[in-house]
């Protein structure tokens, strides 16, 4: 949606398709206001819906004509089967887009091996949010020949920037003016590793009792995490804020951002955090491609929560909060410039003049 909001929609227009339920009314209204449409079926999201996905995409493309179809999915099955369907329907440009990594278990290696013939034959273009995400999803031949393009997870630097007055206002509002504020934004699911976030914070809180943790997001594991705070004895210092629309303001309030995910492609929330001058502490399984290098600290998930806490407190003594807008922009993460690049790729694919 960030890209869609910022491209020239007189030149390139999007429609969106999901085989699953879409009950986000605000999103639908925004897309329609911008000239696009959202098509969706009422299936429940889940791994067992491969047949559902195949039927929905087939039925939809059979009844609609598009010059370009762009598949965004963490599912290798969706990318390989979707690209085959689009190819068989005569779609001119077929893009597969990788946004994340994952667990390199036996299942992953089997699926990746099975996907190679499909992903070599049917897509015309390969996009990824990072080099790591590309290596994770695409065949080795695509990587070796550098046939993929990195489309950076760009942000609106006018919204996400360091504002001392906003920081002061929000810290006062949440009564944390003189406290160490730790933050995380993400869905409560296994990938995000919330259990470890809470364990790290427990160690931070033990070393610095004047500290608070703010967790923004929803998900099926939220209740379990709420119960864990009581077990760890930190329930009075952990704040579950749910879904929020004031993310830039909350980031300004924080002192550090914690992201020990098991896997990510390149987390856009990490870029947003850095844009507000926040140091980001990430697991070393995440792509080491965040734009502000001295505000990205990669730690091993093999280390204990106490080791993470010690490292964080040590690094915090050297961090100076600053405006990083120029650095973010110079690294190609400013949304208007990135959207222009994205738009030009689409125009080039369709044989129009590339500017």
C-alpha positions in Angstrom: 0.0 0.0 0.0 2.9 2.4 0.6 3.9 2.0 -3.0 0.3 2.3 -4.3 -0.2 5.5 -2.4 2.8 7.1 -4.0 3.0 5.9 -7.6 1.5 8.0 -10.5 -1.8 6.2 -10.7 -2.5 7.8 -14.1 0.3 5.7 -15.5 0.0 2.6 -13.4 -3.2 1.3 -11.6 -3.5 -1.6 -9.2 -6.2 -4.0 -8.4 -5.8 -6.4 -5.5 -6.9 -10.1 -5.2 -6.9 -12.2 -2.1 -8.4 -15.7 -1.9 -9.1 -15.1 1.7 -11.5 -12.9 3.8 -10.8 -9.2 3.7 -12.9 -7.3 6.3 -10.7 -4.2 6.5 -13.3 -1.6 5.4 -10.9 1.4 5.7 -8.4 -0.4 3.4 -11.2 -1.1 0.8 -12.4 2.5 0.9 -8.9 3.8 0.5 -8.1 1.6 -2.5 -11.3 2.5 -4.2 -10.7 6.2 -3.6 -7.4 5.8 -5.3 -8.9 4.2 -8.3 -8.3 0.5 -7.6 -10.4 -2.4 -6.6 -10.1 -5.2 -4.0 -11.4 -8.6 -5.1 -11.6 -11.3 -2.3 -13.2 -14.6 -1.5 -14.4 -15.6 1.9 -12.0 -18.4 2.7 -10.2 -18.6 6.0 -6.4 -18.2 5.7 -4.4 -21.3 6.4 -1.8 -23.8 5.1 -4.6 -26.2 4.0 -6.0 -23.8 1.5 -3.6 -24.6 -1.5 -6.5 -25.9 -3.5 -8.6 -22.9 -2.6 -5.8 -20.6 -3.7 -5.4 -22.4 -7.1 -9.1 -22.3 -7.8 -9.6 -18.7 -6.8 -6.6 -17.4 -8.9 -7.7 -19.6 -11.9 -11.3 -18.4 -11.8 -10.3 -14.8 -11.3 -7.8 -14.6 -14.2 -10.1 -16.4 -16.4 -12.6 -13.6 -16.0 -10.3 -10.6 -15.9 -7.5 -9.4 -18.2 -4.3 -7.8 -16.8 -1.0 -6.9 -18.5 0.9 -7.6 -15.3 0.2 -9.9 -12.4 2.4 -9.4 -9.3 2.3 -12.2 -6.7 3.1 -11.2 -3.1 3.2 -14.2 -0.8 5.4 -15.9 1.9 4.1 -19.2 0.5 6.4 -20.8 -2.1 3.4 -22.8 -3.3 1.5 -19.6 -4.0 4.4 -18.1 -6.0 5.0 -21.3 -8.1 1.3 -22.2 -8.7 0.2 -18.6 -9.2 2.9 -17.9 -11.8 2.0 -21.1 -13.7 -1.7 -20.2 -13.7 -0.9 -16.7 -14.9 1.4 -18.1 -17.6 -1.3 -20.5 -18.8 -3.8 -17.6 -18.9 -1.5 -15.7 -21.3 -0.5 -12.9 -18.8 2.4 -10.9 -20.4 4.3 -10.0 -17.2 4.4 -12.3 -14.2 6.2 -11.0 -11.1 7.0 -13.2 -8.0 7.9 -11.1 -4.9 9.7 -12.5 -1.9 9.2 -10.6 1.4 10.7 -12.9 4.0 12.9 -15.7 5.1 11.9 -18.7 7.2 13.0 -21.9 9.0 15.6 -23.8 6.9 14.2 -27.2 7.9 13.7 -30.4 5.8 10.2 -29.2 4.6 11.7 -26.0 3.3 14.4 -27.8 1.3 11.9 -30.2 -0.2 9.5 -27.4 -1.2 12.3 -25.2 -2.6 13.6 -28.2 -4.7 10.1 -28.8 -6.0 9.6 -25.2 -6.8 12.7 -24.7 -9.1 11.1 -25.9 -12.4 8.1 -23.7 -11.8 10.0 -20.6 -10.7 12.5 -20.9 -13.6 9.9 -21.4 -16.3 6.8 -19.2 -15.5 7.7 -15.9 -13.9 9.1 -13.1 -16.1 10.5 -11.0 -13.2 11.7 -11.6 -9.6 11.5 -9.0 -6.9 12.6 -9.2 -3.2 12.7 -6.8 -0.3 16.3 -7.8 0.4 19.1 -10.0 -1.0 18.4 -12.5 1.9 14.7 -12.7 0.9 15.7 -13.4 -2.7 18.2 -16.2 -1.7 15.6 -17.7 0.5 12.8 -18.0 -2.1 14.3 -18.1 -5.6 16.3 -20.8 -7.5 20.1 -20.6 -7.3 20.3 -19.9 -11.0 18.2 -16.7 -10.5 20.5 -15.6 -7.7 23.7 -16.5 -9.5 22.7 -14.6 -12.7 21.4 -11.7 -10.6 18.0 -11.8 -12.4 16.2 -10.4 -9.4 15.6 -6.8 -8.3 15.6 -5.6 -4.7 12.6 -3.4 -4.1 13.3 -1.7 -0.8 10.7 -1.4 1.9 10.6 2.3 1.7 8.8 4.6 4.1 7.3 8.1 4.3 10.1 10.1 5.9 7.7 13.0 6.4 5.7 10.9 8.9 8.6 8.9 10.3 11.2 11.3 11.7 12.6 12.3 15.1 10.5 15.0 16.8 11.7 15.9 20.3 8.4 17.7 21.1 6.4 14.6 20.2 8.7 12.4 22.2 8.2 14.6 25.3 4.4 14.7 24.8 4.0 11.0 24.5 6.4 10.1 27.4 4.4 12.5 29.6 1.1 11.0 28.4 2.2 7.4 29.3 4.0 8.6 32.5 7.4 7.3 31.4 9.4 10.6 31.4 12.3 9.3 33.4 12.1 5.6 32.4 13.9 3.4 29.8 11.2 2.6 27.2 11.6 -0.6 25.2 9.3 -1.1 22.2 8.2 -3.7 19.7 5.6 -3.6 16.9 4.5 -6.8 15.3 1.8 -9.4 15.1 1.7 -11.9 18.0 2.9 -15.0 16.1 5.7 -17.5 16.3 7.9 -15.7 13.8 8.2 -12.6 15.9 9.5 -14.4 19.0 7.6 -12.5 21.6 8.5 -15.0 24.3 12.1 -14.1 24.0 11.2 -10.3 23.9 9.6 -10.8 27.3 12.5 -12.7 28.6 15.0 -10.1 27.5 12.9 -7.4 29.0 12.7 -9.3 32.3 16.5 -9.2 32.4 16.6 -5.5 31.4 14.1 -4.7 34.1 16.1 -6.7 36.7 19.1 -4.6 35.9 17.1 -1.3 35.5 13.8 -1.4 37.4 12.9 2.0 35.9 12.0 0.5 32.5 8.9 -0.3 30.6 8.0 -2.4 27.6 5.4 -1.4 25.0 4.0 -4.1 22.7 2.0 -2.9 19.7 0.0 -5.4 17.7 -2.6 -8.2 17.9 -2.5 -11.9 17.1 -3.3 -15.4 18.3 -0.4 -15.5 20.8 -1.3 -12.3 22.7 -3.1 -14.0 25.5 -0.3 -16.4 26.0 2.2 -13.5 26.2 0.0 -11.7 28.7 0.1 -14.8 30.9 3.8 -15.0 30.5 4.3 -11.5 31.9 2.7 -12.6 35.1 4.9 -15.7 35.3 8.0 -13.6 34.8 6.8 -11.0 37.3 6.9 -8.1 34.9 3.1 -7.6 34.3 3.1 -4.1 35.8 5.8 -2.9 33.4 4.6 -4.4 30.2 1.9 -2.5 28.2 -0.1 -4.2 25.5 -1.5 -1.5 23.2 -3.1 -3.5 20.5 -3.5 -2.0 17.0 -2.5 1.7 16.8 -2.6 4.4 14.2 -0.1 6.6 15.9 3.0 4.5 15.2 5.4 7.4 14.4 4.5 9.0 17.8 5.0 5.8 19.7 8.4 5.2 18.1 9.4 8.7 19.1 8.5 7.9 22.7 10.7 4.8 22.8 14.4 4.6 23.7 15.1 1.3 21.8 13.4 -1.1 19.5 13.6 -4.9 20.0 13.2 -7.4 17.2 14.5 -10.9 17.8 12.5 -12.5 15.0 13.3 -16.0 13.9 13.2 -14.8 10.3 12.4 -11.6 8.3 13.1 -10.4 4.8 13.8 -6.8 5.7 11.4 -5.4 8.3 9.8 -2.2 7.2 9.1 -1.4 10.9 12.9 -1.6 11.5 13.3 1.2 8.9 10.5 3.2 10.4 12.2 2.9 13.9 15.5 4.0 12.5 13.9 6.9 10.8 12.9 8.2 14.2 16.4 7.8 15.4 15.8 4.6 17.4 18.6 2.0 17.8 17.2 -1.4 16.7 18.3 -4.6 18.3 17.7 -7.6 15.9 18.4 -11.2 15.7 21.2 -12.0 13.2 18.8 -14.2 11.2 17.3 -11.0 9.8 18.7 -9.5 6.6 21.6 -7.2 7.6 20.4 -4.5 5.3 18.8 -1.8 7.5 19.9 1.6 6.1 21.4 3.3 9.2 24.3 1.0 10.1 25.2 2.5 13.5 21.6 2.1 14.7 21.4 -1.6 13.9 22.7 -4.2 16.3 22.5 -7.8 15.3 22.6 -10.4 18.1 22.5 -14.2 18.1 19.4 -16.1 19.2 21.9 -18.6 20.6 22.8 -16.0 23.2 20.8 -15.9 26.4 18.2 -13.2 27.3 20.6 -12.0 29.9 23.4 -11.6 27.3 21.0 -9.6 25.1 20.1 -7.4 28.0 23.7 -6.7 28.9 24.6 -5.9 25.3 21.6 -3.6 25.0 22.4 -1.6 28.1 26.1 -1.3 27.1 25.2 -0.1 23.6 22.6 2.3 24.9 25.3 4.4 26.6 26.8 5.2 23.2 23.6 5.9 21.2 22.7 9.6 20.5 19.2 10.2 19.2 19.2 12.2 16.0 17.3 12.9 12.8 18.2 10.2 10.2 15.9 11.4 7.4 18.8 12.2 5.0 20.6 8.9 5.7 17.3 7.0 5.1 16.8 8.8 1.8 20.3 8.4 0.6 20.0 4.6 1.0 17.0 4.5 -1.2 14.3 4.1 1.5 12.4 7.3 0.9 8.9 6.3 -0.4 8.4 8.8 -3.2 11.8 8.0 -4.9 11.2 4.2 -4.4 7.7 4.5 -5.8 9.0 6.2 -8.9 11.5 3.3 -9.4 8.7 0.8 -8.9 6.5 2.6 -11.4 9.2 2.6 -14.0 9.7 -1.1 -13.7 6.0 -1.6 -14.5 6.2 0.8 -17.4 9.3 -0.8 -18.8 7.8 -4.3 -18.6 4.8 -3.2 -20.6 7.0 -1.7 -23.4 6.4 1.9 -22.6 9.0 4.6 -22.3 11.2 4.3 -19.2 12.2 7.6 -17.8 
